[in-house]
Amino acid sequence: MPALFIRWKSGLNRIHINMMRRIAIAVLMLFLTWQAKAQFNYNEMSKKTIYFGIAMGLNVADFKLIPAPLTPQNDSVRFIRTRVGPGFNLGIIGNYQFHKYFDLRFIPTLSFSDKNVVYTTLNNQQVVKDISSIYLDFPLQLRFKSDPIKDFRIYGIAGIRYDYDLASNVKARKADDIIKLQKNDVAAEIGIGFMIYFPYFILSPEFKVSRGIINILSPTPGLIYSRTIQAMYSRTFTFTLNLEG
């Protein structure tokens, strides 16, 4: 099982690097296309009530930790902190344009993330626990859009997201010194983006911050690296390119 997990992590890192390269190339090609063929098609797109698209992006994630009260069972740990890790996400966009300025958006997404919890012991040694996850995300968002400026609009989003961790069972079967997490998470989201109208589609670079609102730590009092934590809440920053039309 450890060898299988190492191979899975190595493959995940390669996929993440390849995804970064592809997104960079896509951004460059779309920018050059926009410069060559920029066209104002807002009037045509504003007539659509429902349209679809794809979302692909990169994320960095960590946890907000609440340490457990100091007891003789966990006094060997002096300090706990989290360290952000990279990830990527792919999703399908469903957009309901029910008003000139408002959209309701549902974006089922497959999301990969890699996070770390770092422990500092009494003798100043650091112990790093890696937590890799594969999520099925189901966000529901409300989007508010500005008036168009030629080929360009600014928008803000707010919503709530349900996450299901497909890798939680894998973590539960690992060694007894790991941190176990719940399968289910709920997070609040806010963000900002920019709609760029191309002749046949809309490109929307988007920046989004998500914060978990439920404790996802699975209580395991017998495990030293788990009993030193009272609660864990997910935190994610995501950059996404949305293609819609």
N, C-alpha and C positions, 0 to 999 in steps of 0.2 A: 504493500500500500504506500509506504513512503516514496519508493522509486516511481510509482505511478503518479503520485502527487507532484513530484519534482518535474517529471516529463510534462504533466499538464500545465504547470506554472511556466516552464520554459516555452511551451507552445503558445501560451497566453501572451507572454512578453513579445514573441515574434509577431503575433497577430497585431498587437498594439502598435509596434514600430511600423509594420506595413500599412496599418490604417492611417497613421499620422502622415506617411508619405503620400498615400492616395488622396487624403483630404487636401494636403498642400497643393498637389498637382491639380485637383479639381478646382480649387479656389483660383489658381493662376489662370487656368483655361477659361473659366467662367468670366473672370475679370477682363481678359483679352477680348472675349466674345462681346461682352457688354460695351466695351470701348468702341468696338467696330460696328455693332448693330443696335446700339441703345435705341429703344423705341417706347413711347408712352402708351401702354395698353391698359391703364387703370380702368377706363370706362368698360372695357370688355370683361375684365376680371370682377368688377363690382357687380355685374349682373348675375354671377354664379352664387347660388345659395349653399351648395355643398360641393366641395372639391377635396382631392386627396393629394398625398405626397409621401416623401420619404425623409427621414431624419437620420443623420449620421454625425457623430461627434466624439469628443474627448472629454474625460472627466478626471478630477482629482477628488479623493474622498478621505475622510478620517472620522473620528468619533469625538463627541463631547463626553468626557468621563466624569463621573461623580465617585470619588474614592469612598470605600467603606470605612467606618470608624475603626480606629486603631485598636487591635486586640492582640493578645499573646499569639494567636494563630497566624496573624499576618504581619507581625512586627519586623520580619526580616526584609520587607520592602520599604525603602525610604521614600521613593518618588515614582509616580506613574505619569506617562505622557503618551500622546498619540503622534504618529508620523504619517503624513499624507502619502498616498500611493496613486499611480496612474491607472486609467481604465479607458474603456471606449463603449459606445452605445450605438445601436441600430434600431430604428423604429419606423412604424407606418403611421402617417398622419391622416386623421379624419377631421375636416374642418367644416363647421356649420356657421355660415355668415348670416346671422339673423338680423343684423343692423348695419348701417353704414360704418359705424365705428367699433362694433363689437362682434367677436367670434367666440364660439364655444368649440374647444378642441379636445379630442381624445387621441392619445398617441401611445398605443401599446409598443413597448420597447424591450429589447434584450440588452441588458447592461452588464458589463464586466468591471469589477473594481478590485483593487489590491490595497489593503490598509495594514498598518503596523501599530502595535501597542508596545511601548518601550518601558521596561522596569529598571529602576536603579536600586540595587540592594544596599545593605548597610556597609558592605566593604567596597562600595562604589563600582561594582561590576554591573554591566548592562546586559539585560536579557531581552531579546526582541521576539515577540510573538506575531507571526504573519497571519492575516485573515484575508483570504481571497474569496470572493463571492461572485456568483452568477445570478442576476436578478431578472425576473419578469416584472416589468414596471407597467402600471396602468394609471397614468396621470390624466386628470380632468382639469382643464385650464380655461380661464376666461381671458380673452385678449382684447385690449383697448388700443385702437389704431388712430394715429394722427391724420390730419388732412394730407393729401399727397403733395409732394414738391417734385414736379416732373415725374421721374422714374423712381421716386424714393418716398418711403414712409417710415416713421418711427412707431414702435408699439411697446406696450408693457403687458406682462402676463402675471397672473396670480392663480393659484389652484392648490389642489391636494392630490397626493399620489399614494397608491397602494403598491407595495413591493412584496414579491414572493421569492425567497432565496432558494434557488435550485440546488446549491452546494451545501446547505446546512446539514443534511444527513451525512455527507462526506466528512465534514468537520467533526460530527458527533462520533464517528467511528475511529477517529485518530487517537493519539496517545492521551493519557490521562492528565497531561499538564497543559492542555490547550484551553482557549476561551471559547465557550459554546454560546451560540447566538440563536435567537428565535427565528423561525422561518418567515414570519410575517412582520412587516413594518409599514408605518403610515407616516408620510412626510408632507410638510407644507412647502410650497414653492413660490418664488417670485423671480422675475427676470425682465430683461429688456432686449429688444431686437430691432433689426432694420430690414424692411422689405424693399428689395430691388427688383423692379419689373423688367423682365426680358420679353422678347416678342412672344414666346410661347409658354413661359413659366415664371414663377416668382422664386428668387433666391433670398433666404432670410438667415443671415448670421445672427445667432442668439446666445446671450449670456444668462445663465440661470443659477440661482442658489437654492438648495434644498436643505431642510432641517427636519430630522425625525421628531415626532411628537409622542412616541411611545418608547418605553424601555425595552430594548431588544436583547438584553443580557439574559441568558438562560441560567438560572441559579444552580451552581454546583459547589456547595459549601466545602466539599472534600478536596477541591483543587486549589492550590495556593494562588495560582495566577488568576483565578476567577473570584475567589472570596475577598480579594483586596479591592474589588470594584463593587460599588453599590448599584450603579446604573450606567447604561451606555445608550447614547442617542446618535444616530447617523447624521453626517454632514457631507454635502457634496456640492462642488462647483463644476458646472458643465458648460462647455462651448459646443454649440451644435450648428450645423448647416442644414437648413430645411429647404427642400425643393418641392414646390407645389404648383399645380396647374390644372 
